[in-house]
């Protein structure tokens, strides 16, 4: 007897394709996230631009200034027009701006190119994660989101390895030139991404209260009585998480050098930071699919606080690397799981808008993070002060997770 065709097979194939492409795109996002921190010491040493350590924090904030705009727009556009075309557009825009950073002849033009890059970077995460969760099996949504978001950590490892090999002998702008390579992914995305969402991404959400379904405006639906507290808590958690991520990505190598480590050692710590985020995100995504999102994220925030405080002490090298890995898990890994939690918490018709709004609001933390560390390092000359400063938003983040009400089971 001939076996009937598996109707779910095309959906599974599309899901795998979406996941692979998502990892590639977020790899690029992660590369750009950590390229400024990796190039920071070489940028400070570049006499032609007369850059100080405080300038590194300012450049990080300038990059982040464009991100909320891109994130808010991406969330609204993706729910209205789909994910496919906006992702390709954001990817092409970001790559072109990275090329401008590589060619900028002055610090002013370099800063302007970083702001423009931030517009594209801000759009990518909500677009990509909404797409991944749309195509993921319902019982594996956190895992698929975690796998996609591990691309950010892989990008951070890649740029740290590139910096370890190339710097300080090679001009730091060559690290930014690699950002033009993703342009080749744009036609690939346009060809391979499904043109229509899967049926379960458009089905009504049985866990949504009837009164919330009556709200037709997506942004207003996020603040319907059934969701208001959760939306505000997610915004605050994302803000605190991005304070930690962008503070660490812009400052960690420079802080470690100020603490007495050489450039090679500082970049190895950055690699450990990202490796911890990758491994931890994947493992904890499995726990999140079993319903432990809130408690898991709160524990990760606490882990970040412990790691940053412990980095102020002199420890054996293996332990310092382990602490950097825990710091990566507690900062970048935490934000990855927050994004995955938002994607699961809201119904499909609000998924893109919810990710865009909560992450867009949180993006102001990416602006504040580098400047926050700049202020701390200006006020306190001891390198330990910056590590203490990291602990405060981590503790506040753990407290914030308790404010999110459990979502009714579908």
SVG drawing of the C-alpha trace seen along z (x, -y; Angstrom):
<svg xmlns="http://www.w3.org/2000/svg" viewBox="-15 -65 66 67">
<polyline fill="none" stroke="black" stroke-width="0.4" points="0.0,0.0 1.3,-3.5 2.0,-5.7 0.0,-8.9 2.1,-12.1 2.9,-13.8 1.0,-17.1 3.2,-18.4 6.5,-17.8 6.5,-21.1 5.9,-23.0 8.8,-21.1 11.1,-21.9 10.2,-25.6 10.7,-25.6 14.3,-24.2 15.0,-26.7 13.7,-29.6 15.8,-28.5 19.1,-28.2 18.6,-31.6 17.7,-33.1 20.9,-31.9 22.9,-33.4 21.2,-36.8 21.6,-37.0 25.2,-35.9 25.6,-39.2 23.8,-41.1 26.1,-39.6 29.2,-40.4 28.2,-44.1 27.1,-44.1 30.6,-43.2 32.8,-44.7 33.0,-48.1 34.1,-46.6 36.6,-44.3 38.1,-47.3 37.9,-49.6 41.5,-49.3 42.9,-49.7 40.5,-52.7 41.8,-54.4 45.4,-53.8 44.6,-55.4 46.3,-58.8 44.7,-60.3 41.3,-60.4 42.3,-61.3 39.9,-58.9 39.6,-58.4 38.1,-55.5 35.0,-57.7 34.5,-58.0 34.0,-54.2 30.9,-54.5 29.7,-57.5 30.0,-55.5 28.2,-52.6 25.3,-54.9 25.3,-56.5 24.9,-53.1 22.1,-52.3 20.2,-55.6 19.1,-54.3 17.9,-50.9 14.6,-51.9 13.4,-53.5 14.2,-50.4 12.7,-48.1 9.4,-49.9 9.0,-50.1 9.9,-46.5 7.3,-45.3 4.4,-47.1 5.5,-46.4 6.0,-42.7 2.5,-42.1 0.9,-44.2 3.0,-43.1 4.8,-39.9 8.4,-39.2 10.0,-38.3 10.6,-41.7 11.4,-43.7 14.1,-41.2 15.8,-41.5 15.6,-45.3 17.0,-45.5 19.8,-43.1 20.8,-45.1 20.7,-48.4 22.8,-47.2 25.5,-45.7 25.7,-48.9 26.2,-51.0 28.9,-48.6 30.8,-49.3 30.4,-53.0 32.0,-52.4 34.9,-50.6 35.5,-53.5 34.8,-56.5 37.8,-58.9 36.9,-60.8 35.5,-60.1 32.4,-62.2 31.6,-60.2 32.4,-56.9 29.9,-57.9 27.3,-58.8 27.7,-55.4 27.3,-53.7 24.0,-55.5 22.7,-54.4 23.8,-50.8 21.7,-50.9 18.5,-51.4 19.0,-48.1 20.2,-46.3 17.2,-47.4 14.9,-45.9 16.4,-42.5 15.8,-40.7 12.0,-41.3 11.5,-40.4 13.7,-37.3 12.3,-35.9 8.7,-36.5 9.4,-34.6 11.1,-31.7 8.3,-31.4 5.7,-31.5 7.3,-28.4 8.4,-26.5 6.4,-23.6 4.2,-24.9 6.0,-22.8 9.5,-23.9 9.1,-27.6 11.5,-28.7 14.1,-26.1 13.8,-27.4 14.1,-31.0 17.1,-30.1 18.8,-28.3 18.2,-31.4 19.4,-33.8 22.6,-31.8 23.7,-33.3 24.3,-36.5 26.8,-34.8 28.4,-33.1 28.9,-36.5 30.5,-37.8 32.9,-34.8 33.7,-35.4 34.6,-39.1 36.6,-38.4 38.6,-35.7 39.1,-38.0 40.3,-40.7 42.6,-38.3 44.3,-37.4 44.3,-40.9 44.8,-43.4 46.7,-45.5 48.8,-45.0 45.8,-45.5 43.8,-48.8 40.7,-48.4 38.3,-49.5 39.0,-46.2 36.9,-44.5 33.9,-46.6 34.6,-45.8 33.5,-42.2 30.0,-43.5 29.4,-43.9 29.5,-40.1 25.8,-39.7 24.7,-41.4 25.0,-38.1 22.2,-36.8 19.6,-39.3 18.7,-37.4 19.0,-34.1 16.5,-35.3 14.1,-36.6 14.2,-33.2 14.1,-30.8 11.8,-32.4 8.2,-31.2 5.8,-33.9 2.9,-33.0 2.8,-32.1 1.9,-28.6 -1.7,-27.9 -1.1,-27.8 0.4,-31.3 -2.9,-32.8 -5.2,-30.6 -7.1,-32.3 -5.4,-32.1 -7.5,-30.2 -5.7,-31.6 -6.5,-35.2 -9.3,-36.7 -12.4,-37.6 -12.2,-41.3 -8.7,-41.5 -9.8,-40.1 -12.2,-43.0 -9.2,-45.5 -8.4,-45.9 -5.3,-48.2 -2.3,-46.0 -0.4,-48.6 -3.6,-49.2 -4.0,-45.4 -0.7,-45.2 -2.1,-47.5 -5.5,-45.8 -6.2,-45.1 -5.3,-41.4 -1.8,-42.3 -0.9,-45.7 1.3,-44.6 3.1,-42.0 3.9,-44.5 5.3,-47.0 7.4,-44.4 8.7,-43.0 9.7,-46.6 11.6,-47.1 13.3,-43.7 14.4,-44.4 15.7,-47.8 17.8,-46.4 19.0,-43.4 20.2,-45.7 21.9,-48.0 24.0,-45.0 24.6,-43.7 25.6,-47.0 27.6,-48.1 29.5,-44.8 29.9,-44.6 31.3,-48.2 33.4,-48.1 34.4,-44.6 37.7,-44.3 38.7,-47.9 37.9,-47.2 39.9,-44.0 42.9,-45.8 42.6,-48.5 42.5,-45.7 45.9,-44.6 45.2,-42.0 46.8,-42.2 44.8,-42.6 44.9,-39.0 43.6,-38.0 40.8,-40.5 39.6,-39.2 39.8,-35.6 37.5,-36.7 35.1,-38.1 35.1,-34.8 34.3,-33.0 31.5,-35.6 29.8,-34.7 30.4,-31.0 28.6,-31.0 25.7,-32.9 25.4,-30.4 25.6,-27.2 23.4,-28.5 20.7,-29.9 20.3,-26.5 20.1,-24.5 17.8,-26.9 15.5,-27.2 14.6,-23.5 13.6,-24.4 11.6,-27.4 9.6,-25.1 8.6,-23.2 7.2,-26.4 10.1,-27.8 10.6,-31.0 10.1,-33.5 12.2,-31.7 14.9,-30.8 15.4,-34.5 15.4,-35.7 18.2,-33.3 20.2,-34.4 20.0,-38.0 21.3,-37.0 24.0,-35.0 25.2,-38.1 25.4,-40.0 27.4,-37.3 29.8,-37.0 30.4,-40.7 31.2,-41.1 33.5,-38.1 35.4,-39.5 36.8,-42.2 38.8,-39.6 42.1,-38.0 41.3,-34.4 43.0,-31.6 42.8,-32.0 40.3,-29.1 38.0,-30.6 38.1,-34.0 37.2,-32.6 34.3,-30.6 33.1,-33.8 33.1,-35.6 31.1,-32.7 28.6,-33.1 28.5,-36.9 27.7,-36.2 24.9,-33.8 23.5,-36.3 23.5,-39.2 23.2,-38.2 21.7,-34.8 19.1,-36.5 18.0,-38.9 17.7,-36.0 15.3,-34.2 13.3,-37.4 12.8,-37.8 11.8,-34.1 9.4,-34.6 7.7,-37.6 7.3,-35.7 5.5,-32.9 3.5,-35.0 1.6,-37.0 -0.8,-35.5 0.4,-35.2 -1.5,-38.3 0.4,-40.4 3.8,-38.6 5.7,-41.0 4.2,-44.1 4.9,-42.8 8.5,-42.0 8.9,-45.4 7.4,-47.4 9.0,-45.7 12.4,-45.4 12.1,-48.9 11.4,-50.4 14.2,-48.2 16.6,-49.6 16.8,-52.8 18.8,-50.6 21.3,-50.0 21.7,-53.8 22.0,-54.1 24.3,-51.1 27.6,-52.4 26.9,-56.0 26.2,-54.6 29.6,-52.8 31.3,-55.9 29.9,-58.0 31.0,-55.4 34.5,-55.1 34.8,-58.9 33.6,-59.3 35.6,-56.4 39.1,-55.7 39.3,-52.1 38.4,-49.5 36.3,-47.6 33.7,-50.3 32.5,-49.4 32.0,-45.8 30.0,-46.9 27.9,-49.1 26.9,-46.1 25.5,-44.3 22.8,-46.9 20.7,-46.5 21.1,-42.7 19.6,-42.7 16.7,-45.0 16.1,-42.7 15.7,-39.6 13.1,-41.5 11.2,-42.7 10.5,-39.1 8.3,-38.6 5.9,-41.3 4.9,-39.2 1.7,-37.3 1.6,-33.7 -0.1,-33.3 -3.1,-31.1 -2.4,-27.8 -3.8,-27.3"/>
</svg>
